[in-house]
């Protein structure tokens, strides 16, 4: 059997899973399960551990390798699991030599499990073009950045990903051009801290310039989408591209985390509540049909009911449509884990209220689309997505095509035609 990848967490992990598959199979591994883990929350780590046990029960003869952010930050914990044969670091997983070393260790039945290098020592960012994407797959990801130089008090990810590093612009443009030539209609730029793109490159180009270069030099590209950004770092070129080029999709996902200024300070975020509202207002003036999503944490340490209410109000004040709600989870080694904690019952209740507000906001947006004609990317036999990333129930259209469809209604979760 080939190499099977079980991926948790972010879009970047999903992209990297394809690199892992290519490198591991190229190294000659077979009958191997790779758990590509996430470290964002305690729940994500627990899910990885549960998956490891489940996979071993179902396939007792298979080798199990754990990699990803949780493997980087908690390598010994995974190594102590009897089901695990090897732990591979988060940068190592992208390198063919790590998978050749794993193959050799399996052949020799070596006792040493941990192969995790110092992520903070990594300074380069090699481009990885995924040859394994199926031809015509509608939406594909291009990794342009990795790591993070910021140290938000709740976040373990810099210790799983290392410091910020970027793929040179020319290499990114070449990757996008190649993927478009292979028939992919929509490209999504992805990274850990996208708006820090370029700080390590000669001349320090920013994400906005990279975006403009892609749009200028790959005119055949139908749709370009940006994943999550830190709004306080959005540069003028990025705003120009949002305003001027319809191929850049009118959908931004913002790393907001809270709507209360004191909590934002305790998180060590670099924006205030007013900055988030002003940014959304500014972009909406440039692109009136823009749709915003956001990450918001419920129950950060010291958060009172009044502080939480300001996060809840932010849904309306920023005009958010998609909410990604994180119940706060203390990560060992982070400053926030040492702060006075909010009761677990209150965290769950606040997360439920945020999710409910998100459901209302999404339904309102879906209903506002009725009667509009949208360019829909057909993702599968049953669903497509508009420019605004709104799901559309469809039938009979060719997968991978972008077709104009008039929105007839909504079922509360998807648009209908």
C-alpha positions in Angstrom: 0.0 0.0 0.0 1.1 3.6 -0.6 1.5 6.4 1.9 -1.7 7.7 3.5 -1.8 11.2 5.0 -4.2 12.2 7.8 -4.1 16.0 8.1 -5.3 18.2 10.9 -5.5 22.0 11.1 -4.9 24.7 8.6 -4.8 25.1 4.8 -1.1 25.2 4.9 -1.0 21.7 6.5 -3.3 20.6 3.7 -0.9 21.9 1.1 2.1 20.4 2.9 0.3 17.0 3.0 0.8 16.8 -0.8 4.5 17.5 -0.5 4.8 14.9 2.3 3.1 12.3 0.0 5.4 13.0 -2.9 8.6 12.9 -0.8 7.6 9.9 1.3 6.6 7.8 -1.7 9.6 9.0 -3.6 11.8 7.7 -0.7 10.3 4.3 -1.1 8.0 4.2 1.9 4.9 2.0 1.6 2.2 0.8 4.0 2.8 4.0 6.0 0.4 6.4 7.7 1.5 9.9 8.3 -0.3 12.0 10.9 0.2 15.7 9.9 -0.7 17.2 13.3 -1.9 20.6 14.5 -0.9 22.4 17.7 -3.4 25.3 17.8 -5.5 23.8 20.6 -5.4 21.0 23.1 -8.3 19.5 21.2 -6.3 19.4 18.0 -3.5 17.5 19.8 -6.0 15.1 21.4 -7.6 14.4 18.0 -4.2 13.5 16.5 -3.5 11.1 19.4 -7.0 9.5 18.9 -6.4 9.2 15.2 -3.0 7.4 15.8 -4.7 4.8 18.1 -7.6 4.3 15.7 -5.3 3.9 12.7 -3.1 1.4 14.5 -6.2 -0.7 15.5 -7.4 -0.7 11.9 -4.0 -1.3 10.3 -1.7 -2.9 12.8 1.0 -3.7 10.3 1.3 -0.2 9.0 4.1 2.1 10.2 2.9 5.4 11.8 4.8 8.6 11.4 3.8 11.8 13.2 4.7 15.2 11.9 3.3 18.7 11.9 3.2 21.5 14.5 2.3 19.2 17.5 5.1 16.8 16.5 7.5 19.7 16.5 6.4 21.2 19.9 5.6 17.9 21.7 7.8 15.3 20.0 8.6 13.3 23.1 4.9 12.9 23.9 4.3 11.3 20.6 7.5 9.3 20.7 6.3 7.7 23.9 3.1 6.4 22.2 3.6 2.7 21.5 1.7 3.0 18.2 4.1 5.6 16.8 7.2 4.4 14.8 8.8 7.8 14.1 8.3 11.6 14.8 9.4 13.9 12.0 9.9 17.7 12.5 7.8 20.3 10.8 10.5 21.6 8.5 12.0 18.1 8.1 8.7 16.8 6.7 9.2 18.9 3.6 12.7 17.4 2.8 13.3 14.2 0.9 16.2 13.2 3.1 14.0 13.0 6.2 11.8 10.4 4.5 14.8 8.5 3.3 16.1 8.4 6.8 12.7 7.2 8.0 12.8 4.4 5.4 16.3 3.4 6.5 15.3 3.4 10.2 12.3 1.2 9.4 14.5 -1.2 7.4 17.0 -1.5 10.3 14.2 -1.6 12.9 16.0 1.3 14.6 14.9 2.2 18.2 15.4 5.9 17.8 12.0 7.5 17.0 12.6 11.3 17.1 13.9 13.1 14.0 13.1 16.7 14.8 15.5 19.5 14.1 15.6 23.0 15.6 12.8 24.9 13.8 14.2 28.2 14.9 17.5 27.6 13.0 15.6 27.3 9.7 16.1 30.5 7.6 15.3 29.4 4.0 12.0 28.7 2.3 12.2 26.4 -0.7 9.4 26.5 -3.2 7.4 23.3 -3.5 5.3 22.8 -6.7 2.8 20.1 -6.2 2.9 17.8 -9.1 0.3 15.5 -7.5 -2.6 17.9 -7.9 -5.2 16.2 -10.1 -5.5 18.0 -13.4 -8.5 20.3 -13.5 -8.9 20.3 -9.7 -10.8 23.6 -9.2 -8.9 25.2 -6.3 -5.3 24.7 -5.4 -2.9 26.2 -2.8 0.4 27.9 -3.3 2.6 28.3 -0.2 4.3 31.6 -0.3 5.4 32.0 3.4 5.9 30.0 6.6 6.6 30.8 10.2 5.9 33.9 12.3 8.0 36.6 13.9 5.3 37.7 16.3 4.7 36.2 19.8 1.0 36.5 20.6 0.7 35.3 24.2 -1.8 32.5 23.4 0.0 31.1 20.3 2.3 28.1 20.2 2.6 28.1 16.4 5.9 30.1 16.1 7.5 27.3 18.1 6.0 24.7 15.7 6.8 26.7 12.5 9.8 28.8 13.3 10.4 32.4 12.2 8.9 34.0 9.1 10.5 33.2 5.8 9.2 33.7 2.3 9.3 32.1 -1.2 10.9 34.6 -3.7 8.4 36.4 -5.9 9.7 34.9 -9.2 9.3 31.4 -7.9 5.7 32.1 -6.8 4.8 33.6 -10.1 6.3 30.5 -11.9 4.3 28.1 -9.7 1.1 30.0 -10.3 1.7 30.0 -14.1 2.4 26.3 -14.1 -0.7 25.5 -12.1 -2.9 27.6 -14.4 -1.4 25.9 -17.5 -2.5 22.6 -15.9 -6.1 23.8 -15.8 -6.6 25.0 -12.2 -9.1 27.9 -12.1 -8.4 29.3 -8.7 -5.2 29.8 -6.8 -5.1 30.4 -3.0 -2.0 32.0 -1.5 -1.3 30.5 1.8 1.1 30.9 4.7 1.3 31.2 8.5 1.5 35.0 8.6 0.8 36.0 5.0 1.0 39.8 5.5 4.6 39.4 6.8 5.5 38.1 3.3 8.8 39.4 2.0 10.4 40.8 5.1 13.3 38.3 4.7 13.7 38.8 1.0 16.0 41.3 -0.8 14.2 44.6 -1.0 11.5 43.4 1.4 8.6 43.2 -1.1 5.2 43.0 0.5 2.2 40.8 -0.1 0.5 43.5 -2.1 3.4 43.6 -4.6 3.4 39.8 -4.9 -0.3 39.8 -5.6 0.1 42.5 -8.3 3.0 40.5 -9.9 0.9 37.4 -10.1 -2.1 39.2 -11.6 0.2 41.0 -14.1 2.3 38.2 -15.2 -0.3 35.4 -15.3 -3.1 37.0 -17.2 -4.7 33.6 -17.9 -5.4 33.2 -14.1 -9.2 33.3 -13.5 -9.3 33.7 -9.8 -6.8 34.5 -7.1 -7.7 34.2 -3.4 -5.8 35.2 -0.3 -6.2 33.1 2.8 -6.0 34.6 6.3 -4.3 38.0 6.8 -3.4 40.3 9.7 -5.3 43.5 8.7 -2.9 45.8 10.5 -0.2 44.7 8.1 -2.2 45.1 4.9 -0.2 47.3 2.5 -1.2 49.9 -0.1 -0.5 47.6 -3.1 -2.8 44.9 -1.6 -5.6 47.4 -1.2 -5.0 48.7 -4.7 -5.3 45.1 -6.0 -8.5 44.5 -4.1 -10.0 47.7 -5.6 -8.8 47.3 -9.1 -8.7 43.7 -10.2 -11.8 41.6 -10.2 -9.7 38.4 -10.4 -8.7 38.9 -6.8 -11.6 37.5 -5.0 -13.7 39.8 -2.8 -13.3 37.7 0.4 -10.8 38.3 3.2 -10.3 36.3 6.4 -9.0 38.4 9.2 -7.0 37.4 12.2 -8.9 39.6 14.7 -9.0 37.3 17.8 -10.9 39.8 20.1 -13.0 42.9 20.0 -11.8 44.3 23.4 -8.7 46.5 23.6 -7.5 45.3 26.9 -7.7 41.6 25.8 -6.0 42.5 22.6 -3.1 44.0 24.6 -2.9 41.0 26.8 -2.9 38.8 23.7 0.0 41.0 22.4 -1.8 41.8 19.2 -0.7 44.8 17.2 -4.1 46.3 16.4 -6.9 47.9 18.4 -10.7 47.4 18.1 -10.9 50.7 16.2 -8.3 49.5 13.7 -10.3 46.4 12.8 -13.5 48.4 12.2 -11.7 51.1 10.2 -10.0 48.5 8.0 -13.3 46.8 7.2 -14.9 50.2 6.4 -11.9 51.2 4.2 -11.9 47.9 2.2 -15.7 48.0 1.8 -15.4 51.5 0.3 -12.9 50.1 -2.2 -14.8 46.9 -2.9 -18.4 47.3 -1.8 -19.3 43.6 -2.2 -16.4 42.4 -0.1 -17.1 39.5 2.4 -15.1 39.2 5.6 -14.4 36.2 7.8 -12.5 36.3 11.1 -10.9 34.3 13.8 -12.2 35.1 17.2 -11.1 33.5 20.5 -13.8 33.0 23.2 -12.7 33.0 26.8 -9.2 34.3 26.7 -7.7 34.6 30.2 -9.1 37.6 32.2 -12.0 38.1 29.7 -15.1 39.4 31.5 -18.6 39.3 30.2 -18.3 43.0 29.2 -15.1 42.3 27.3 -16.7 39.3 25.5 -19.7 41.5 24.6 -17.3 43.7 22.6 -16.1 40.7 20.6 -19.7 39.7 20.0 -20.5 43.3 18.8 -17.6 43.2 16.4 -19.5 40.7 14.2 -21.9 43.4 13.3 -19.6 46.4 13.5 -17.1 44.8 11.1 -19.8 43.2 9.0 -18.4 39.7 9.4 -20.0 36.8 7.4 -17.8 33.8 8.3 -16.7 33.2 11.9 -14.0 30.8 12.9 -14.5 30.5 16.7 -11.8 29.2 18.9 -12.7 28.3 22.5 -9.5 29.4 24.4 -7.2 26.5 25.1 -4.1 27.0 27.2 -1.0 25.9 25.4 2.0 24.8 27.6 4.8 27.3 27.4 2.8 30.3 26.3 2.4 33.4 28.5 -1.4 33.2 28.4 -1.3 29.8 30.0 0.0 31.5 33.2 -2.7 34.2 33.3 -5.9 33.9 35.3 -8.1 31.5 33.4 -11.8 31.8 32.5 -14.1 28.9 33.7 -14.5 26.2 31.1 -18.3 26.5 31.2 -18.1 30.2 30.5 -15.7 29.6 27.6 -18.1 27.0 26.0 -21.1 29.3 26.5 -19.3 32.3 24.9 -18.1 30.1 22.0 -21.7 29.0 21.4 -22.9 32.6 21.4 -20.3 33.6 18.9 -21.1 30.7 16.6 -24.8 31.5 16.8 -24.0 35.1 15.8 -21.9 33.8 12.9 -24.8 31.6 11.7 -27.2 34.6 11.7 -24.6 36.7 9.8 -24.1 34.0 7.2 -27.9 33.5 6.7 -28.3 37.3 6.3 -25.6 37.3 3.6 -27.0 34.3 1.8 -30.5 36.0 1.7 -29.0 39.2 0.4 -27.6 37.3 -2.6 -31.0 36.3 -4.0 -31.5 37.7 -7.4 -27.8 38.4 -8.0 -25.8 36.7 -10.8 -22.5 35.3 -9.5 -19.5 33.7 -11.1 -19.5 30.3 -9.5 -16.5 27.9 -9.4 -17.8 24.4 -9.7 -16.0 22.3 -7.0 -17.9 19.1 -7.3 -21.1 17.5 -8.7 -23.1 19.1 -5.9 -21.5 22.4 -5.0 -19.7 25.5 -6.2 -18.5 28.7 -4.6 -19.1 32.3 -5.6 -16.4 34.9 -5.7 -17.3 35.7 -2.1 -16.6 32.0 -1.1 -20.3 31.5 -0.5 -21.4 27.8 -1.1 -23.9 27.2 -3.9 -25.9 24.0 -4.4 -25.6 23.1 -8.1 -26.1 20.3 -10.5 -25.1 19.5 -14.1 -22.1 21.9 -14.4 -18.6 20.8 -15.4 -16.3 20.5 -12.4 -13.5 23.1 -12.6 -15.5 25.5 -14.7 -16.5 29.1 -13.7 -20.0 29.8 -14.7 -22.4 32.7 -14.2 -25.4 31.6 -12.2 -28.4 33.6 -10.9 -29.1 33.0 -7.3 -32.7 31.9 -6.7 -32.7 31.2 -3.0 -31.0 29.9 0.1 -31.5 26.9 2.4 -29.9 28.7 5.3 -26.5 27.1 4.7 -26.0 27.3 0.9 -27.3 29.4 -2.0 -29.5 27.7 -4.5 -30.0 28.4 -8.2 
